[in-house]
Amino acid sequence: MFVPSRRIFFHCGVSSVTFRAIRIILLAVIGWNGSAFVSAQELPNIVIIYADDLGYGDLSTYNPEAAYKTPRLDQMAAEGIKFVDAHSPSTICSPSRYGLYSGQQVCRTGRRTTAFEGPGGPSYIKRGELTIAEMLRRQGYRTGVFGKWHVGLTWYDEAGKRLGNGFKNALLIDYGKSTPLEDGPNQRGFDASFITPNCPTTDPLYIYIENGMVPVPASMRHKRDTLPNPGGKWRWDNDEGWMSPGYQFVEADLLFYEKTIGFINEHREKHADQPFFAVFSTQIAHAPVLPAPEFSGKTDAGGRGDFVYQLDALTGRLLDHLKALGIDDNTLVLFNADNGPETMHTVWMRQDHEHDAAGGYRGMKRDGWEGGHRVPFIARWPSRIPAGQVSSQLTNTTDIFATLASIAGYKLPDDVAVDSFDMLPAMIGTQDENESIRPHMLTQSFRGQFQIRQGAWKYLDHMGSGGNNYDRGVLQAYVLPESAPEATGQLYNLETDPGERKNLFFSESAKRKELQALLAELTREENGRSAPLNREPIGVKNIPVIRR
């Protein structure tokens, strides 16, 4: 079959608007990316529910001893696949979100690891860099993102000077010069977006951005004492700063949920011949803990227990809505988190409710130890993913990119998503569990330091946590004796030592040197990558259909 190229359309004098209309029609019919043909109607709808600061032990399907139950996420895991060795790319949010959208570690940007605040930016995602949304759009999808963005944005003052991090800089923004945002979601592959620039309830700038525009600029000073404070301490880490009139704190995730559902409903009404891709980017369970009134008191585990229960309920509502629309069977829903649980959340939940948000692992948010980056990852697709699977495959959030490309039949160029592995064989049950799809995996801590996994072996290219300071304050209670105080790094065998207590840096020097050499190879500045070359997509037509 011959498919006209973009160049032919333009040379024939067709306008860009007309070209886009023709392109959408072509993609809806054939889903062409230059190497694979598939009917767009056969492709699944895709929803990613991306949680914030949710630890490995925060869902009862992962932690039977949890202080509360998460019945809808437990059900989702039972109806699909639950990965028990899944990891975030980084131990803080902005770099992990870059990993989701780009399929790459943040070290590939050449920039330092940071969490953006105020009018911070520019975006980690460079102009022209293929994102997961643009990749799917090329395959015929309509794409949307709703909630926390937090990968950096570019803002200008009235003189046209780019503004940097800093809460005070928020008042210097010239919205006329800054919008439409040059590096917002709509310039990075998303057809529709409703986002906040940073953590929605933690870091000013407190504004909404809809399709690259700011409907209501920040003009009011937010005061934290205007918010509820469940338990007298869960309002912790709500920074005062500039906000838009009418900005919602307590109702934040309900708003993001409604925007997600609105996108899906509109898509079904106007574009039912196309598949959709939606990211529901929640802020649960980031600080501060602000469960909506209808969820307050729903658990016996305080404000944070209620907050996670709210996330569980919203996940259930989304799944129910897909079923009511009659598209549940052919919709892939992925649930993942951006890093481990926040420090004070972990401490208080242990003290007050005997709940371990880190799921028994050492460390928490910001740390290079397992508790900082081992996170829940669940996939459900009733017509293609067999139910009841529990997988020990090593995987990373960056792998979502190559996995969705494999489903959609998109052959990834070697210079795209260079840290992304295709986990589809594990999801559909064709992968031998004794054979790892990933020969290795990179993660980065708060300070940008590296950790590398190879099978059960884990090497941390630093001493200490790589993130939090355990020398003072409440974290002193979690200090472990250093078994190799003269070492410059840490080597653990997670099969025999999942708590990362015995540093084998000297006693297993051959393995340590092997991992050090591998780390240097995977992270080199020029052409560094961890994913294989010449990745071939499986394609939806080659995925077995589950008959019910």
Summary of the structure (lengths in Angstrom):
residues: 548
radius of gyration: 22.6
end to end distance: 34.5
largest distance: 72.2
contacts: 1999
relative contact order: 0.16
helix: 31%
strand: 14%
